[in-house]
Amino acid sequence: MNPFQIRAASPSDVPAIFQLIQALADYEQLSHEVTGTVDALQEHLFGDSPYIEAIVAEVEGKVVGFALFFYNYSTFLTRPGIYLEDLFVLPEYRRQGIGTELLKAVIGLAVQRKAGRVEWSVLEWNDPAIQFYQKMGATVIPDWRTCRIIVDS
């Protein structure tokens, strides 16, 4: 039996997920870019028109990891896909299969929902993550670069 549980996030998990987002930003040396709030995350996960979904990993009642994702679309496949925005497990809980099970859960949802693919980005310097993703069967696509425009509302 696994010492952890993978499950859909619930509204009561939002503060813990936000703390994990902050821990991820710290790991990626991007803490200065976290400008969101717990309230906004709550609204986007569980409001009237949710934009995102999340699953969490729990050990002894503590949320120690999460995967946050949303739909995208492939015009070439003419099928929806899932974009995995974040996958993170606290360092002290790594190497226990938690990240593997989180990723498998997202892929399982993609299969269930007849999505064409699951995609995500990984920082170029994050060799442990790249090796993990490749071990899981992912292809790291070298020819594509992420583009972004920050929109102030």
C-alpha positions, 0 to 999 in steps of 0.5 A: 500500500502506498504511504501517500494518496493521489486525489482531486483537489478540494476547496480546503486544499487551496492554501496548501496548493498555494504554499506549494506554488510558492515552494516551486517558485523558490526552487525555480528561483522565480519567487519574485514572479509570484504575484497571485493570491490564495483567493484568486487560486480558489476562484480559478479552481472552484469558482463559477467558471473554473479555469484550472484543475488540480490533483494533490498528493497527500501523506498523513493528511498533509498535501505534499505535492500537486499537479495543476492543469487545464485544457488546450487544443491541437489544431493539427490533431483536432483534439483537446489536450491537457497543459500541465502548468505545474507538477511539484513535490516537496523535496523531502517527499521525492523519490517515493513515487509521488511525482510519478503517480501525479503525472500518471493521474494527469495522463489517465485523465487525458486518456479518459477525456480523449485528449490528444496529448499532455504537454508542459514546459521544463526549465532548461537547467532542471536536469532532475526534472528532465530526466524524470520526464524522459523516464516517464516517456516524455519527449523534450522538444528542443525546437520550440521555445515558450513565448509570453506576453504579460497582460495587465488587467 
